[in-house]
């Protein structure tokens, strides 16, 4: 049942955002910046890319990139956007099945190996250091001993490039609500279906998130 909210003055004016029926309008918004130098989080981004080509016939369940919120964090992380760009190095062949790359949750242990990346604060004067303290990527495979993989949040086909001018592919994940990571939770870029034979490729990625 709608609740009508009126002001205390004689005109009966509305004191909050309402629709044409005087029903309360509720909308979600991005949190405000925490105080400068505080410990309550803030807004962050991280970017990475391969330094060598991703091999042809990359097997399913190969972890290429991972990021994990510290198990000791007093905050949650809210992932708002992922952008991945893929370009071919060696083209594939006709009638080859494309691979599949997924954004997958994980827990229990942290992947190792690859190249470590450092998240950046979106402001030099507001917020605090990110609690996503382990971010890494590889052109081959991260080591995932005792890592428990769970929900596939999103996935995309790794396109089959067969030649003909400049070629690239962009995958953007912008969920209708942030992907929430609790302390110890992580996200990984991981193959779901083996990638095409003969084709090699490179990738770059950018994540955006906030913590509170």
N, C-alpha and C positions, 0 to 999 in steps of 0.2 A: 504494500500500500504506500503510495507517495506521501511524503511529509512536506507540508508547506511551511516555509520558514519566512517570517516577516520581521521587519525591523520594529523597534519599540516606539517609533515616532507615530504621530497621528496620521501620517500619509500611508502607513503600512508598507513602506518601501522594502525591497529585498536587500538583505545584508550579506548574501552569498551568491555564487553563480547558480542560476536556476534556468530551467527551460520555460517554454511558453505556458506550461501548466503549473509553474512555480514549484516544480520538483527539483530536488538538489542534483546538480551535475557534479559527478566525480570523475576526475581524469588523473591518470598516472603521470608522473614527471620525473626528470632526472634529479637526483639529490644535489643540494648546494655544496659548494666547496667546504671542506673542513677548515678549521683555523690554521693559519700558517704555523708550521713547526709542530703541529699536533700529532697524535698517534692514531687518528681516526680514519686514515685512508685517503682517498682522492681518486683522480682520473689518470689512466695510464694507457700506454701503447707499446707494442714491441713489434719489431720487424726482423726478418731473416731471409736468407736465400741460400741456394746450393752453391758450393764452390767447385763442384764437379758434376757431371751429368748423372742422372738417375739411370741405372742400368736397364737394359732391355729385359723383358720377361721377369720383372720384379714380382716375387711371390706374394700371394695373398697373406694378410696378417703381418705385413712388414710395417714397422712404426718409423715414420720419417721425421716427425716433430712431436714434441710434448711440452706441456707447461703444467705446473702443479702448485696449488696454494699450500703454503707451509702448514704442517700439522700443528704447529704451536700458535698459529694466527688467532687473534681475537676478533677477526672480521670475516665476512663473506666476500667473495668476488662475483661480480655481475658482468658477464661477457655480453657485449652489445653488438659487436661486429667482427667478422672475419673476412678478409679478402685474400684469395690465392690467385696467382697468375702462373700459368704453365706455358712454356714455349718448347718446341721440339729442337733436338740437336741432330738426331738421325731419324729420318722419316720411316714410317712403317710400310706395311704392304696391304694391298686390297684384300677385302674379305676377312680381315683379322678382327677378333673380338676385342673391343676396348677394355681397359681396366676400370676399376672403381676405387675412388679415394673417399674415405669417410672421416668425419669429425666425431670422435668416440670418447666417452667418459672412461676414467680409470681411477682406481684406489689402491691402497695397501703399500705399494712400493713406487719408487721414482725411477723412470728409465735413465739409462746412463749412456755415455759415449757422445759422439757427434760434436757439434760446435755449440758452446754455451752462449746465450744471448741475455742482455740486460734490459729490463723494462725501463721505459722513460716516463717521467711524470709529465702530464700535459701542462703543468704550470711550474715555473721555477721558484715561486714564492708561496704557493698554497699546497696543502696536503703533506703527506709523508711518504717514505719509501714503500714501494709495493711489497706485499707479503707473498706474491707469486715469485718465489726466490729461485726456482729452477726452471729454466726455459732452454731448450736445445733442439737442434735439427741436424739432419744427415742426408746425404745423397744416396746412402745405401740402407742402413738399418741401425736403429738404436737398440741397445740391449734392454730387454724387458723382463728380467728375472723376477719372479714372484709378483709381477704387476697384474692386477685384476681388471680386465676390461669389461665394460658394461654397455650402457645404452649408446646406440648410434644416433647422435643428435641430428646429423645431416650428412648427405653424401653426394658425390658427383661422378659422372663418367670422366675418365682421363681420355680425352679425345684421341682418335687415331688420325694422325697427320700423314698424308700421303704425297705431299709436295705441291708446289705451285705458289710462289711468292711468300711474303711475310705471313707468319702464322703464329697465333697466340690464343690462349683461352683464359677467361676470367671467371672465377667462382666466388660469389659473395653470399655470406650467411648473415642475415639481419633478422633475428627472431622477433616475433611479436611481443615477447617479453624476454628479459635478459636470461641467459643460461647461468644458473646459480651454482657456484662452487663453494662447498663448505670446507673447513680446514681438512687438508689431506686429499681433497678431490683434485682431479686433473683432467685435462683434455689432450687428445692426441690426434694427429693426422696419420691415418693408418690405412693401408690398402685393404679393401674388402674382396675384390676380385683381382686376380693376377693381371699385371699390366702387359700390353702388347709385346709380342716377340719382335725383334729387330729394331723397334723404335726406342730411342733414348730421349730424355727430356730434362729440362731444368724447371725449378719452381721458386717463387718467392711468396711470402705471406706477411700480413699485418693483422694483428689483433688489437681491438679496443675494448676497454673494460673500466669499471669503477669498483672501489672497495669501501665498505662501511660496516 
